[in-house]
Amino acid sequence: MNNKELQFAYKVRHALDASLDALPDDTTQRLAAARRVALARKKKGATVKVQQYSLANAIGGGNLSQPQTPSWLSRLGVAVPLLAGVLLFASLYQHEHSQRVNELADIDAAVLSDELPLSAYLDHGFNAFLAERGE
């Protein structure tokens, strides 16, 4: 069934469903009887195939009569953005980590190149002195 035939079938089904409540009782009883006869004639071992359609096929106008399995291209379409996201987050982490290391290296270089001994930085009185001076 091509796309136009399928659309026509959907329109017919919708029109029939819309006017279902307006049918007389004798017509609905005859339709129910015809359905029972059809079900009785159905082969015992026959199974009804239920087809599943993907949203991409319905939107893209693909062949709706046959369900399609995901191809390698559609899997690649999922994998590539996922891989790009992982690489983006890894590069952001690396950049932030290197910035933190550079900041710590600058602090260490400033402390080691200062004229004050290291014990002065551990003295609580020195911290109070710096707080009073506003440094």
N, C-alpha and C positions, 0 to 999 in steps of 0.2 A: 504494500500500500504506500503510495507516495504521499507527500506532505499535503497536497490539496485534498485528496480523498480523505485523509485523516481529519483535516479541519472540517470538511463537510460532515463526516460522521459525528464529530463532537457537536456541531451545530444542530444536527438532527436529534441527537440524544438530549441536548439541552432543551430543545423545543418540546420533545415528548415528556421530559421530566416536568417542565413548567406547566403543561396542560394535564398532568396525571390526575390532579384533584378534581378536574372538571369532567372526568369520564363518568358515564352512568354506571350504576352497580352491576347491571347485566354484562356490560363490556368488561369490567374488571374481573368478574367471575369467569367469563369465557377465556380471558387471557391467563388467569390462574390455572384453569383446566388445561389449556394448551401447554403451559409450562410443565405441569405434572406429567402430561403425555410425553413431552420431549425428554424429561428426566428419566422416565421409565424406559424409553427406547435407547437411552445412552448405554453404551457397552459397559459391562461390569468392570473390566480391567483398565478402561480408559481413564487417563488422568488429565486434568486441566492444567495447561501450562500457564503460570503466572509470570508475566514479564515485568521486570523492573526497569524503569527509565530514570536516567540521571537528569538533573536539572540542567546540566550543560547541554545535553542533547535537545531538551525541550526549548531552551532559549536560543541555541545556535541553529535550530532548524535541522538537526541531524536526522538520520534515519531512525524514526521512533518505533518502527516495527521490529527491529532487532536490537536488543540491549548490547551495548559495546563494553568490552572489558577495557580497563585503563591501559593505554599504551605506554611505551617507554618515554614518549614525549610528554605525556601528561604527568608522569611521575617525575620527570626532569623539571617540569614547571613548578612542582612543589619543592623539590630538593634544592634548586638553585636559590630561591629566596631564603630558604632556611639556612643554607650554607653562608649566604651573604650576611644574614643576621648574626650568625655565630662569629664570623670573621670581624664584623663591625664591633661587636661587644668585646672580643678579644683584643682588638687594636685599641679600643677605648680604655680597657683595663691596663694595657701595657703603657699607654701614654700617661695615664694618671699615676701609675706606679713609678715611672721614670721621673715625673715631676716631683713626686714625694721624696724620692732618693736624692734628687738635685737640691731640694730645699734643706734636707737634713745634712747634706755635704756642705752646703754654704754655712749652716749654723756651726757645724763642727770646725770648719776652717776659721770662722770668726772667733770661736772660743779658743782654739789652739794658737792663733796668731796674736791674741790679745796679750797685753803686758801683765795682766792679773794672773796670779797662780790659780790653778783649778780648785784649790780648797776654798778660795774666796766665793766661788759660785755655790758652794755647799753650805756656807755660813748663813744662818737665818737673819742675822743682823745686817748682812750685806744686801739681802733682798729688801729689808725695810728701808735701808739707805737709798737703794735705787727707786723704791716707791715714793720716797719723799722728794727725790730730785725730779721725778716724772719721767724716768727713762724706761 
